[in-house]
Amino acid sequence: MEITARMWQNIKLVGILFKSFRHLRGLMSNIQEKIDQEKIEAREVCSTEGASSQECAAAWDVVEELQAEASHQRQAEPPKSSLEQYCDANPDADECRVYEE
């Protein structure tokens, strides 16, 4: 079967994601947003190209790679201090204010 432009796009995206994830430690919300976005894209590709198509498989491969990276980042994150936990729950508290320079 011929590799389509969409498949090449997915292959390139996976390569770019691997390279850029090294620089994105600590940005779990961005990765989760990207996972959600890629899941939607994978569902669309599978509905138009067919669930057994290579395009569908490539789209879900991207989702799996993102999920694996998110898992690795969760394992690498140090536990939050009690102050960080407090500020997450009470972002408007005086102790949690962040002043810009």
N, CA, C and O atoms as a GROMACS GRO file, in nm:
protein
  404
    1MET      N    1   0.084  -0.119   0.000
    1MET     CA    2   0.000   0.000   0.000
    1MET      C    3   0.088   0.124   0.000
    1MET      O    4   0.195   0.125   0.060
    2GLU      N    5   0.043   0.223  -0.066
    2GLU     CA    6   0.117   0.348  -0.079
    2GLU      C    7   0.104   0.433   0.047
    2GLU      O    8  -0.004   0.441   0.107
    3ILE      N    9   0.213   0.497   0.087
    3ILE     CA   10   0.210   0.586   0.204
    3ILE      C   11   0.153   0.720   0.158
    3ILE      O   12   0.204   0.784   0.066
    4THR      N   13   0.048   0.762   0.224
    4THR     CA   14  -0.020   0.886   0.187
    4THR      C   15   0.045   1.006   0.255
    4THR      O   16   0.127   0.991   0.345
    5ALA      N   17   0.005   1.122   0.211
    5ALA     CA   18   0.056   1.247   0.271
    5ALA      C   19   0.016   1.254   0.418
    5ALA      O   20   0.094   1.302   0.501
    6ARG      N   21  -0.102   1.206   0.451
    6ARG     CA   22  -0.148   1.207   0.591
    6ARG      C   23  -0.060   1.117   0.677
    6ARG      O   24  -0.026   1.153   0.790
    7MET      N   25  -0.022   1.001   0.624
    7MET     CA   26   0.064   0.910   0.698
    7MET      C   27   0.200   0.974   0.722
    7MET      O   28   0.255   0.966   0.831
    8TRP      N   29   0.255   1.039   0.618
    8TRP     CA   30   0.385   1.107   0.635
    8TRP      C   31   0.373   1.216   0.739
    8TRP      O   32   0.465   1.237   0.819
    9GLN      N   33   0.261   1.286   0.739
    9GLN     CA   34   0.240   1.391   0.838
    9GLN      C   35   0.242   1.332   0.979
    9GLN      O   36   0.303   1.389   1.069
   10ASN      N   37   0.175   1.219   0.997
   10ASN     CA   38   0.174   1.153   1.129
   10ASN      C   39   0.313   1.105   1.168
   10ASN      O   40   0.353   1.119   1.284
   11ILE      N   41   0.386   1.048   1.075
   11ILE     CA   42   0.521   1.000   1.102
   11ILE      C   43   0.611   1.116   1.143
   11ILE      O   44   0.687   1.106   1.239
   12LYS      N   45   0.602   1.226   1.070
   12LYS     CA   46   0.682   1.344   1.104
   12LYS      C   47   0.643   1.398   1.240
   12LYS      O   48   0.728   1.440   1.318
   13LEU      N   49   0.513   1.398   1.269
   13LEU     CA   50   0.464   1.448   1.398
   13LEU      C   51   0.521   1.366   1.513
   13LEU      O   52   0.562   1.422   1.614
   14VAL      N   53   0.522   1.235   1.499
   14VAL     CA   54   0.578   1.150   1.605
   14VAL      C   55   0.725   1.184   1.628
   14VAL      O   56   0.769   1.195   1.742
   15GLY      N   57   0.802   1.202   1.519
   15GLY     CA   58   0.943   1.237   1.533
   15GLY      C   59   0.961   1.371   1.602
   15GLY      O   60   1.047   1.386   1.688
   16ILE      N   61   0.882   1.467   1.563
   16ILE     CA   62   0.890   1.600   1.624
   16ILE      C   63   0.854   1.593   1.771
   16ILE      O   64   0.919   1.655   1.855
   17LEU      N   65   0.751   1.517   1.803
   17LEU     CA   66   0.708   1.505   1.942
   17LEU      C   67   0.816   1.442   2.029
   17LEU      O   68   0.840   1.488   2.141
   18PHE      N   69   0.882   1.337   1.979
   18PHE     CA   70   0.990   1.275   2.055
   18PHE      C   71   1.100   1.376   2.085
   18PHE      O   72   1.151   1.380   2.197
   19LYS      N   73   1.136   1.455   1.986
   19LYS     CA   74   1.244   1.553   2.006
   19LYS      C   75   1.201   1.664   2.100
   19LYS      O   76   1.280   1.708   2.185
   20SER      N   77   1.078   1.710   2.086
   20SER     CA   78   1.036   1.824   2.166
   20SER      C   79   0.997   1.787   2.309
   20SER      O   80   1.000   1.873   2.397
   21PHE      N   81   0.960   1.661   2.334
   21PHE     CA   82   0.919   1.622   2.469
   21PHE      C   83   1.032   1.636   2.570
   21PHE      O   84   1.007   1.659   2.688
   22ARG      N   85   1.154   1.623   2.524
   22ARG     CA   86   1.266   1.640   2.618
   22ARG      C   87   1.266   1.780   2.677
   22ARG      O   88   1.316   1.801   2.787
   23HIS      N   89   1.211   1.874   2.603
   23HIS     CA   90   1.211   2.014   2.646
   23HIS      C   91   1.080   2.054   2.712
   23HIS      O   92   1.063   2.169   2.754
   24LEU      N   93   0.987   1.962   2.722
   24LEU     CA   94   0.854   1.996   2.772
   24LEU      C   95   0.822   1.936   2.908
   24LEU      O   96   0.705   1.928   2.946
   25ARG      N   97   0.923   1.895   2.981
   25ARG     CA   98   0.898   1.836   3.114
   25ARG      C   99   0.820   1.936   3.200
   25ARG      O  100   0.849   2.056   3.199
   26GLY      N  101   0.724   1.887   3.271
   26GLY     CA  102   0.646   1.972   3.359
   26GLY      C  103   0.527   2.038   3.294
   26GLY      O  104   0.457   2.116   3.359
   27LEU      N  105   0.500   2.009   3.168
   27LEU     CA  106   0.388   2.072   3.098
   27LEU      C  107   0.278   1.969   3.071
   27LEU      O  108   0.232   1.955   2.958
   28MET      N  109   0.237   1.898   3.174
   28MET     CA  110   0.143   1.789   3.158
   28MET      C  111   0.009   1.835   3.098
   28MET      O  112  -0.050   1.763   3.018
   29SER      N  113  -0.038   1.952   3.135
   29SER     CA  114  -0.168   1.995   3.082
   29SER      C  115  -0.161   2.013   2.931
   29SER      O  116  -0.257   1.982   2.861
   30ASN      N  117  -0.047   2.064   2.881
   30ASN     CA  118  -0.033   2.078   2.736
   30ASN      C  119  -0.032   1.942   2.668
   30ASN      O  120  -0.091   1.927   2.560
   31ILE      N  121   0.032   1.845   2.728
   31ILE     CA  122   0.036   1.711   2.669
   31ILE      C  123  -0.104   1.650   2.672
   31ILE      O  124  -0.145   1.586   2.575
   32GLN      N  125  -0.176   1.669   2.781
   32GLN     CA  126  -0.310   1.614   2.788
   32GLN      C  127  -0.400   1.678   2.683
   32GLN      O  128  -0.483   1.610   2.622
   33GLU      N  129  -0.385   1.808   2.662
   33GLU     CA  130  -0.462   1.875   2.557
   33GLU      C  131  -0.428   1.818   2.420
   33GLU      O  132  -0.516   1.797   2.338
   34LYS      N  133  -0.299   1.793   2.397
   34LYS     CA  134  -0.255   1.736   2.270
   34LYS      C  135  -0.309   1.594   2.253
   34LYS      O  136  -0.349   1.556   2.144
   35ILE      N  137  -0.310   1.516   2.362
   35ILE     CA  138  -0.366   1.381   2.356
   35ILE      C  139  -0.513   1.388   2.316
   35ILE      O  140  -0.558   1.315   2.228
   36ASP      N  141  -0.588   1.475   2.382
   36ASP     CA  142  -0.730   1.490   2.351
   36ASP      C  143  -0.752   1.531   2.206
   36ASP      O  144  -0.840   1.479   2.138
   37GLN      N  145  -0.670   1.625   2.160
   37GLN     CA  146  -0.679   1.672   2.021
   37GLN      C  147  -0.647   1.558   1.923
   37GLN      O  148  -0.717   1.541   1.823
   38GLU      N  149  -0.544   1.481   1.951
   38GLU     CA  150  -0.506   1.372   1.862
   38GLU      C  151  -0.607   1.257   1.864
   38GLU      O  152  -0.624   1.188   1.764
   39LYS      N  153  -0.675   1.236   1.978
   39LYS     CA  154  -0.780   1.135   1.984
   39LYS      C  155  -0.894   1.172   1.890
   39LYS      O  156  -0.947   1.088   1.817
   40ILE      N  157  -0.931   1.299   1.892
   40ILE     CA  158  -1.037   1.347   1.802
   40ILE      C  159  -0.994   1.328   1.657
   40ILE      O  160  -1.072   1.280   1.574
   41GLU      N  161  -0.871   1.365   1.628
   41GLU     CA  162  -0.818   1.350   1.492
   41GLU      C  163  -0.815   1.203   1.451
   41GLU      O  164  -0.851   1.170   1.338
   42ALA      N  165  -0.774   1.114   1.541
   42ALA     CA  166  -0.767   0.972   1.509
   42ALA      C  167  -0.907   0.916   1.480
   42ALA      O  168  -0.926   0.837   1.388
   43ARG      N  169  -1.004   0.958   1.559
   43ARG     CA  170  -1.142   0.912   1.534
   43ARG      C  171  -1.191   0.958   1.398
   43ARG      O  172  -1.258   0.883   1.327
   44GLU      N  173  -1.159   1.082   1.361
   44GLU     CA  174  -1.200   1.134   1.230
   44GLU      C  175  -1.133   1.058   1.117
   44GLU      O  176  -1.197   1.022   1.018
   45VAL      N  177  -1.002   1.032   1.132
   45VAL     CA  178  -0.929   0.959   1.029
   45VAL      C  179  -0.987   0.819   1.014
   45VAL      O  180  -1.006   0.771   0.902
   46CYS      N  181  -1.013   0.753   1.125
   46CYS     CA  182  -1.066   0.616   1.120
   46CYS      C  183  -1.206   0.611   1.060
   46CYS      O  184  -1.241   0.515   0.992
   47SER      N  185  -1.285   0.715   1.086
   47SER     CA  186  -1.421   0.714   1.030
   47SER      C  187  -1.419   0.740   0.880
   47SER      O  188  -1.506   0.691   0.808
   48THR      N  189  -1.322   0.817   0.831
   48THR     CA  190  -1.316   0.845   0.688
   48THR      C  191  -1.234   0.743   0.610
   48THR      O  192  -1.268   0.709   0.497
   49GLU      N  193  -1.126   0.693   0.670
   49GLU     CA  194  -1.036   0.601   0.600
   49GLU      C  195  -1.064   0.454   0.630
   49GLU      O  196  -1.018   0.366   0.558
   50GLY      N  197  -1.139   0.428   0.736
   50GLY     CA  198  -1.169   0.291   0.775
   50GLY      C  199  -1.086   0.249   0.895
   50GLY      O  200  -0.970   0.287   0.907
   51ALA      N  201  -1.147   0.171   0.982
   51ALA     CA  202  -1.081   0.133   1.107
   51ALA      C  203  -0.960   0.044   1.085
   51ALA      O  204  -0.873   0.037   1.171
   52SER      N  205  -0.952  -0.025   0.973
   52SER     CA  206  -0.839  -0.114   0.947
   52SER      C  207  -0.735  -0.051   0.854
   52SER      O  208  -0.644  -0.120   0.807
   53SER      N  209  -0.748   0.078   0.826
   53SER     CA  210  -0.654   0.145   0.735
   53SER      C  211  -0.523   0.179   0.805
   53SER      O  212  -0.517   0.190   0.927
   54GLN      N  213  -0.419   0.195   0.726
   54GLN     CA  214  -0.289   0.234   0.781
   54GLN      C  215  -0.294   0.375   0.837
   54GLN      O  216  -0.225   0.406   0.934
   55GLU      N  217  -0.375   0.460   0.777
   55GLU     CA  218  -0.389   0.596   0.827
   55GLU      C  219  -0.447   0.596   0.968
   55GLU      O  220  -0.404   0.672   1.055
   56CYS      N  221  -0.546   0.510   0.989
   56CYS     CA  222  -0.608   0.497   1.122
   56CYS      C  223  -0.505   0.447   1.223
   56CYS      O  224  -0.495   0.500   1.334
   57ALA      N  225  -0.430   0.345   1.185
   57ALA     CA  226  -0.328   0.290   1.275
   57ALA      C  227  -0.223   0.396   1.309
   57ALA      O  228  -0.181   0.407   1.424
   58ALA      N  229  -0.180   0.473   1.209
   58ALA     CA  230  -0.079   0.576   1.232
   58ALA      C  231  -0.133   0.685   1.326
   58ALA      O  232  -0.060   0.735   1.412
   59ALA      N  233  -0.259   0.721   1.307
   59ALA     CA  234  -0.319   0.824   1.393
   59ALA      C  235  -0.324   0.777   1.538
   59ALA      O  236  -0.296   0.855   1.629
   60TRP      N  237  -0.360   0.650   1.561
   60TRP     CA  238  -0.364   0.599   1.698
   60TRP      C  239  -0.224   0.578   1.754
   60TRP      O  240  -0.206   0.583   1.876
   61ASP      N  241  -0.126   0.553   1.668
   61ASP     CA  242   0.014   0.544   1.714
   61ASP      C  243   0.058   0.676   1.776
   61ASP      O  244   0.127   0.678   1.878
   62VAL      N  245   0.018   0.786   1.714
   62VAL     CA  246   0.051   0.919   1.768
   62VAL      C  247  -0.009   0.935   1.908
   62VAL      O  248   0.058   0.983   1.999
   63VAL      N  249  -0.134   0.894   1.923
   63VAL     CA  250  -0.200   0.903   2.054
   63VAL      C  251  -0.126   0.819   2.157
   63VAL      O  252  -0.101   0.864   2.269
   64GLU      N  253  -0.090   0.696   2.120
   64GLU     CA  254  -0.019   0.608   2.212
   64GLU      C  255   0.116   0.665   2.254
   64GLU      O  256   0.155   0.654   2.371
   65GLU      N  257   0.188   0.725   2.160
   65GLU     CA  258   0.318   0.784   2.193
   65GLU      C  259   0.303   0.901   2.288
   65GLU      O  260   0.383   0.918   2.381
   66LEU      N  261   0.202   0.982   2.267
   66LEU     CA  262   0.176   1.095   2.357
   66LEU      C  263   0.139   1.045   2.497
   66LEU      O  264   0.185   1.100   2.597
   67GLN      N  265   0.057   0.941   2.503
   67GLN     CA  266   0.019   0.886   2.633
   67GLN      C  267   0.140   0.827   2.705
   67GLN      O  268   0.153   0.840   2.827
   68ALA      N  269   0.229   0.762   2.630
   68ALA     CA  270   0.350   0.707   2.692
   68ALA      C  271   0.438   0.819   2.747
   68ALA      O  272   0.492   0.807   2.857
   69GLU      N  273   0.452   0.927   2.673
   69GLU     CA  274   0.532   1.040   2.721
   69GLU      C  275   0.470   1.102   2.844
   69GLU      O  276   0.541   1.138   2.938
   70ALA      N  277   0.338   1.116   2.845
   70ALA     CA  278   0.269   1.171   2.962
   70ALA      C  279   0.294   1.082   3.085
   70ALA      O  280   0.315   1.132   3.195
   71SER      N  281   0.293   0.952   3.064
   71SER     CA  282   0.320   0.859   3.174
   71SER      C  283   0.462   0.875   3.225
   71SER      O  284   0.484   0.874   3.346
   72HIS      N  285   0.557   0.889   3.135
   72HIS     CA  286   0.697   0.908   3.176
   72HIS      C  287   0.713   1.038   3.254
   72HIS      O  288   0.787   1.044   3.352
   73GLN      N  289   0.644   1.142   3.210
   73GLN     CA  290   0.655   1.270   3.280
   73GLN      C  291   0.593   1.263   3.419
   73GLN      O  292   0.646   1.323   3.513
   74ARG      N  293   0.482   1.191   3.433
   74ARG     CA  294   0.420   1.177   3.565
   74ARG      C  295   0.515   1.106   3.660
   74ARG      O  296   0.523   1.142   3.778
   75GLN      N  297   0.587   1.008   3.611
   75GLN     CA  298   0.681   0.935   3.695
   75GLN      C  299   0.799   1.022   3.733
   75GLN      O  300   0.857   1.005   3.840
   76ALA      N  301   0.837   1.116   3.646
   76ALA     CA  302   0.954   1.199   3.670
   76ALA      C  303   0.924   1.322   3.756
   76ALA      O  304   1.015   1.386   3.807
   77GLU      N  305   0.796   1.354   3.773
   77GLU     CA  306   0.760   1.472   3.851
   77GLU      C  307   0.786   1.450   3.999
   77GLU      O  308   0.746   1.348   4.055
   78PRO      N  309   0.855   1.546   4.064
   78PRO     CA  310   0.873   1.533   4.209
   78PRO      C  311   0.739   1.560   4.279
   78PRO      O  312   0.655   1.632   4.226
   79PRO      N  313   0.720   1.502   4.395
   79PRO     CA  314   0.594   1.527   4.467
   79PRO      C  315   0.583   1.675   4.506
   79PRO      O  316   0.683   1.741   4.532
   80LYS      N  317   0.460   1.724   4.508
   80LYS     CA  318   0.438   1.864   4.543
   80LYS      C  319   0.454   1.885   4.693
   80LYS      O  320   0.420   1.799   4.774
   81SER      N  321   0.508   2.002   4.727
   81SER     CA  322   0.520   2.038   4.868
   81SER      C  323   0.382   2.072   4.922
   81SER      O  324   0.287   2.089   4.846
   82SER      N  325   0.372   2.082   5.054
   82SER     CA  326   0.243   2.116   5.115
   82SER      C  327   0.198   2.256   5.071
   82SER      O  328   0.079   2.281   5.054
   83LEU      N  329   0.294   2.348   5.054
   83LEU     CA  330   0.258   2.482   5.006
   83LEU      C  331   0.204   2.477   4.864
   83LEU      O  332   0.104   2.543   4.833
   84GLU      N  333   0.267   2.399   4.777
   84GLU     CA  334   0.218   2.386   4.639
   84GLU      C  335   0.078   2.326   4.637
   84GLU      O  336  -0.008   2.371   4.561
   85GLN      N  337   0.054   2.226   4.720
   85GLN     CA  338  -0.079   2.166   4.728
   85GLN      C  339  -0.181   2.268   4.778
   85GLN      O  340  -0.293   2.275   4.726
   86TYR      N  341  -0.142   2.346   4.879
   86TYR     CA  342  -0.231   2.449   4.932
   86TYR      C  343  -0.263   2.553   4.825
   86TYR      O  344  -0.379   2.593   4.809
   87CYS      N  345  -0.161   2.596   4.751
   87CYS     CA  346  -0.182   2.698   4.647
   87CYS      C  347  -0.264   2.646   4.530
   87CYS      O  348  -0.337   2.722   4.467
   88ASP      N  349  -0.252   2.517   4.501
   88ASP     CA  350  -0.338   2.458   4.398
   88ASP      C  351  -0.484   2.466   4.440
   88ASP      O  352  -0.572   2.492   4.358
   89ALA      N  353  -0.509   2.442   4.568
   89ALA     CA  354  -0.646   2.445   4.620
   89ALA      C  355  -0.695   2.586   4.648
   89ALA      O  356  -0.815   2.612   4.644
   90ASN      N  357  -0.601   2.681   4.676
   90ASN     CA  358  -0.636   2.818   4.713
   90ASN      C  359  -0.550   2.919   4.636
   90ASN      O  360  -0.466   2.986   4.697
   91PRO      N  361  -0.568   2.929   4.507
   91PRO     CA  362  -0.479   3.014   4.427
   91PRO      C  363  -0.485   3.163   4.461
   91PRO      O  364  -0.393   3.237   4.427
   92ASP      N  365  -0.593   3.208   4.526
   92ASP     CA  366  -0.606   3.350   4.560
   92ASP      C  367  -0.552   3.385   4.698
   92ASP      O  368  -0.558   3.501   4.739
   93ALA      N  369  -0.500   3.286   4.770
   93ALA     CA  370  -0.447   3.311   4.904
   93ALA      C  371  -0.322   3.399   4.897
   93ALA      O  372  -0.246   3.394   4.801
   94ASP      N  373  -0.303   3.480   5.000
   94ASP     CA  374  -0.187   3.570   5.004
   94ASP      C  375  -0.055   3.495   4.989
   94ASP      O  376   0.038   3.543   4.924
   95GLU      N  377  -0.048   3.378   5.050
   95GLU     CA  378   0.076   3.301   5.044
   95GLU      C  379   0.110   3.252   4.904
   95GLU      O  380   0.223   3.211   4.877
   96CYS      N  381   0.012   3.256   4.815
   96CYS     CA  382   0.028   3.199   4.681
   96CYS      C  383   0.046   3.304   4.572
   96CYS      O  384   0.056   3.271   4.454
   97ARG      N  385   0.049   3.427   4.610
   97ARG     CA  386   0.062   3.533   4.510
   97ARG      C  387   0.199   3.526   4.444
   97ARG      O  388   0.301   3.500   4.508
   98VAL      N  389   0.198   3.551   4.314
   98VAL     CA  390   0.322   3.554   4.235
   98VAL      C  391   0.334   3.695   4.179
   98VAL      O  392   0.243   3.745   4.112
   99TYR      N  393   0.447   3.756   4.206
   99TYR     CA  394   0.468   3.894   4.162
   99TYR      C  395   0.559   3.893   4.039
   99TYR      O  396   0.665   3.832   4.038
  100GLU      N  397   0.514   3.963   3.936
  100GLU     CA  398   0.592   3.973   3.812
  100GLU      C  399   0.691   4.088   3.826
  100GLU      O  400   0.662   4.189   3.891
  101GLU      N  401   0.805   4.072   3.766
  101GLU     CA  402   0.906   4.180   3.772
  101GLU      C  403   0.885   4.280   3.662
  101GLU      O  404   0.960   4.376   3.651
   0.00000   0.00000   0.00000
